Amino acid sequence: MKILIVDDHPKRYDRLIAAFGGIGVAREQIDLVGCANAAREKIEQHLYDLLILDILLPLWPEADESVQHSADLLFEIREKELPNPPRHILGITADREIAASVLREFEDQTWTVLNYADDNDEWVSRATNCARFLLARRAEPQKQDERIDLAIVCALAKPEQAEVLKLPWNWSAARPIDDLVFVHDGHLEVGGRRLTVCLTTAPRMGMVSTGLRTASIIALLKPRLVAMTGICAGVRDKVKLGDVLFADPSWDFQSGKRVRDKESTQFSMRPHHLPASALVRSHVEQLRDDKAALGAIAANYPEDPSGVPRIFVGPVASGSAVLADGNVIKEIRAQHQELIGVEMEIYGMFAAVHAATRPQPLCFALKGVCDFADPDKEDGHQRFAAYASAQVLGLLIERYGDRLVCP
């Protein structure tokens, strides 16, 4: 296995090189250079299994750093303008704000982007997990792992995934399970049983990305339960900010056909409703009256909470656009008068689960209300909404998880 590290601060890789040694990657298998042109020379001479590329690089050792030099190198590799393009690329940055102009490009075109930090080894663990995955794949054909109990899919790393990672479930650094998908592994004990958990985010918001990511997780890990947490818009006269909605059913409110008569064009709705698991729903309903547990969720929030969250079970519609027009919810309610919320992902996740082959997992979604899909959005409620949905998930699994994942 050959690894190339491209960074003009080589000393910060001492810990990573030591970690690579611990999994069997010897120092002589690792090349380290400090500028973009030196990286080009190395890539022309060798075929690397893994390239770790700093987003902020000089062109020559004596030149100034620029994100453009790294972006140009990445472009040449991806367009195969250089011979021997590395098989896998990890971006790395110590300052996401400085790298902002090219960060999306790196997130799209590399395996993942590591956040370097002096004061923790999260980035070291993630890079080591990537190298371990490549070593395992070289050593033997991909083997079938045991089924995991719970897979959690979030739309965004922040605030949704960040709040799930605060649950005390023994989370590990993210690891790859294929060339595109990274997961955090976790576990907890419930009723004398050890439950295994994985957590991932979709590459984009929306039903398509969520459905594709969910399908990959189901195919690779075969979870017994698939869940989603995060944020949503609520129906103003039915729920309040901070409440947690259990979606049942979910549908794409933009599904239908636009038809024209003599004078106008109208949208003919054709919603396809998909249900959540009835088993999970029955257990969520047991939590609604537990005012002590819901009060503790608000009390343990480090800032002023939006209030004590309540749990609502009911229809939540999905759409492909962010809503900021309060009138849209009125139109969506014409499709289901009991509507309690609107968001962008749940139907995609439900569709992937319902289309999965056996063993088909159970599915459900819990989302916190952060606004009412109107112009008066306040971003400050998003974190509490994500926190509340993650905490209700934690309450559900820690209390009833052994019942919900029965073989």
N, C-alpha and C positions, 0 to 999 in steps of 0.2 A: 504494500500500500504506500502511495506517495502523496504527501501533503505539501502545499505551497501556502505560506503565510506572507501577505503583502501589507506591510505597515512600517511607517518610519519611526515607530516607538517600539523597538524589538524587545526591550526589557519587560514590557508588560505581559509578554507571552511565556514567561518562565513557568508560571503556574499551569498554563495550558499544556505546555510541552511535557511537564512532569505528569500531568493527568493522562496524556496520550501514552506515555511510557507505561502507566499502570494498566492499560488495556492491551499492551503488546505492540504499540507503534514506537519503534526505536528512533532515537534522535537523528540517525543518519537517513531516515525515511522522510524527514521534514526539512524543507528549504524555507529560509526566511529572507526576504528582500525588503528594501525600504522605499522603493519608488515604482511608478507605473512602467517606465521603460525597462527596468531590471526584471519586472514581472513578465513583460513581453518576451524577453530573451529566454527566461526559464521555461515559459509555456511552449516556445518554439523548440526547445531541446528535450522536453520531457512530457509524458502523459501523466497528469495528476488525477488522482481519485477525488481529491478535495482541495478546493481553493478557498482560503479565508481572506477576504478582501476588505481592507479599511475603506470607508466611504470618503474619507478626506486624505488625499495623497499628494505628494509632489511628483512632478514629471521626472525630474532628476534629483539626486540626493541633495544638491545644494539649492534647489528651487523652492518656491513657496508652495504650500499645500492648497489644493482646490478640489472641490467635489467633482469638477468637470473631468479631471484626469481619471478618476475612478469610473465615472460614468462612461467615458470613451472606451476604457479598457473593457468594461462589461459589455458594451455594444459590440466591440470587435469579436469578443468571445462568442456572444450569442448569434452573431451573423456569420460565424465561422470564417472571419477574415484572418484569424490566427490558426496555424496548424495545431493539432493536439488540444482542442478545447477541453478544459477540465470537466470531469463527469458531474460534479456537484460543486456549488458555490454557496458559501455563507458570507453575507455582508456583516460588517461590524462597525459600530460607531459609539463614541463616547458622548456625543452631543447630538441628539435627534433634531434640535432646532437648527443647528448649523447645516445639518444634512437634509433639511426639509425639502429643498428644491429637487433632490433626486431620490428621496426616500421611497416614494411610491414606486418608482422604476426598480429600485433594488428589491422591494418587497414582492414585486410581480415577477422579476426575472432571476431571483436567487432562491435557494432552498428556504432560507429564513434570514432575518436580520437580528444579530446579537447586539444587546445593549451592554457595552463594556462598562465595568465599574471597578474601582480600586477596593471598595469596601465589602464586596460580596463575590461569591463564586458561581452565581447563577449562570452567567455566560459561559464559564468554564464547563459546567455540567452539561449545558445544552450542546456545546461543541463536541464534548466527549461522547455524548449520546449519539450524535450524528456519526462520528467515527466508528463507534461500536456497531451501529446499524450497518455501515458499509463493510466492516470486517465480518459480521455474521452472514451477510448476503454473499460475500465471496467464499466463505467457508462451506456453506451448504445451501441447498434450495430453500426458499422461503417455507417455513413450517407453519402449520395451523396452530395458532395459540388457543388456549382454553377460552371459553366464553367469558366475557366480563359481565358484571351484574348491571351496571348503570353507566350509560354514556350521556354526557351533557354537552349540548351544542349551544354556543352563544354567538350572537351576531357580531359583537365587537370585543376586542381585548379590554377596552376601558369604556364604560365602567362595568359591563356585565361580567366578563370572565374574571376581572380583578376581584369582584365581590365574592364569586364562587370560591376563588382560591383562598379566601379568608376563613372558609369553613374548616374546622379542625380535623381534616381527613387525610393527614399524612401525605401531602402532595409532593411529588418529585419534580425535578426540572423537566421541561418539555423534551420529548423524544420523537423521532420520526417513526411512522409505521409504514410509510411508503415514500415515494419521491416527492410527494406534495403535502401530506398530512402530518401534522405534529399534534401530539396529545400530552397532557399532564396526567400522570397516573396517581391514584390515591386509593386509600382503603380505610375502612372503619369496621368496628364490631357492633353488631345489632342482634340482640337475642341469642347470643352465643355463636353467631355465624359471622365469618369475615366476608364483608362485601367489597368487591373490587369496583373501582370507579375510574373513568377517564373523562377528560374535559378538553374540548377543542373549540376553536372559533372558525367561522366561515371566512373565506378571503374577502368577501364583500357583504354588505347588507343586502337583504332581499330574498325572495322565495327561491330563485334559481340557485344562487350560491349555497343557501342553506340546504336545499334539497340534494344537491350534488355532494356536499360535505357529509350529510347524514347518510346517504347511500354508500359512500366510501367507508364510513365508520361501521355500518352494518355488515358490509361485505368482509371487512378485514378483522373485526373484533367480535362480531355476533353478540351484541349486548342483549340482555334480557329486558332492559328498560332503556328507553331513549327519552331524554327530557330537554327542555329549553327553558332558560331563565332570561330576564332582561327587562326592557322597558317598553311601554306602549302608551297610546292615547286612550283616555277613558271617555265614556259618555257622561256628560256633566251632571245630568239630573239623576244618575244612577250610582255613580261611584265618586270618590274623592281622591285627591293627590295622595300617593303613598299606598293606596289599596293594592292588593295583589289579586290578579284575575287568573282563574283556571279556565283555559279555553276549551269549550265543548258546546257546539262543534266549531270548526274553523273552515273558511272557504275564501276563495279569491273573489273579492267583490268587484273586480274589473273584468270578470269573465262573462262573455256574452257576445252579442252581435249588434252592430250598428245598422239600423234599417232606415230607409227613406220612403216617406210617403210623398204626396203631391207638393206639400208646402214645407216640410221640415225633415230633419234627420233625428232619429231617436235611438237610444240605446236599449236593446232588449236583453234583460239580465238572464243569465243562465248559470246561477251559482251551483257549485258541486260541494256539498257539505261533507266533511270528514270528521268523525268523532274521536275524542280522546278515549283512553282506556277506561272502561266502566269500573274495573277493579280499583284503579288509582283514584278515580273520581270519588268512589265511596269512602276511601280513606281520607281524601282531602276534606270532604264534607265533615268528617269527625273533628277537624282542626278549627272549624269556623267559630265554634263557641268557646274555644280555649282562650279566654281573655287574658289569663295570666301569662301564657306563652307569647301571645301577640303583644302584650304590654311590654314584656321583656325585650322583644325585638326593638321596639322604639327606645326603651330605656338604655339599651346597650349601644345605640348609635352614637358615634363620637361627637356629632354636631347636633344642632337643633333639628329634630326630625320633622317630617311633614305631618306627623300625628301618629297615633296607634293604627297600624295597618289592619284592615279588615280583609277577609278572603271572600271573593265572589266567584261563583261558578256560573258560566253562561257563554253565549255565543261571542266569539271574537273574530273579526274579519281581517283578512290580510290583503295588502295591495302593494304595488311596486313603486309607489312614490311616497315621500314624506308629506304629511298633510299639515297645512297651516291655515286652513279655511274652515271655520266652524260649520259652514253650510254643508260640507261634504258628508259629515256624519249623519245629517238628516236624510241625505240621499241613500246612504248605506243602510239606515234603519228601515228603509222600504223593503230591503231584502230579508230582514229578520227583525221583528219588532222588539225582541228581547235582547238586542245587541247591547253589550256592556263595554266593548273596547275595539280598537283598531290598531294594527301594527303591520310589519312588513315581512315576517318570516315564517310564522307558525304553519301556515298551510303547506309551504314547501317541505318542512320537516315531516308533517303528517303524511303528505303524499309519498315521500320516500319510504316511510315505514309501511304504509298500506300496500306499496308495490313490491316490498321485499319478499324474497322467497323464504321458505321455512329454514330454520326456526325464526318466525317473525316476532320482533320485540313488541312490547307494549309501549305506547307513546303518550306523552302529556306535556303541557307547557304552562308555566307560571310566569306572568309578567306584571311588573309594577307600574302603576299609573304615574306618569311624569308630566302630562299635560292633557289638554282637551282638544287637540288638533285644531287650534284656533290661533289667531295672530298674537295672543297673549302668552306665548310659550315662555317659560322661565327655565333655563338650563340647570339652575341650582337644584331642581327636584330630581334630576336624572340619577344622581348618585344614590339618593335615598331609595328611589324606586328600584334600582338594580340591587341594592343591599337588601331591601325587603323581600324581593322575589327569591334571592339566594337563601335568605334565612328561612323562609317558608319551605323551600326545598329541603334545607337541612333538617328542619323540624319534622317534615314528612318522612324522610329516609331514616333518620335516627330513631324515630318512634315506630315506624311500620315497615322499614325496608326489608326485613326478613320475610314478611308476608308477600311483598310485592314482587320479589325475585324468585319465588318458588319455581323449581324446574318444571 
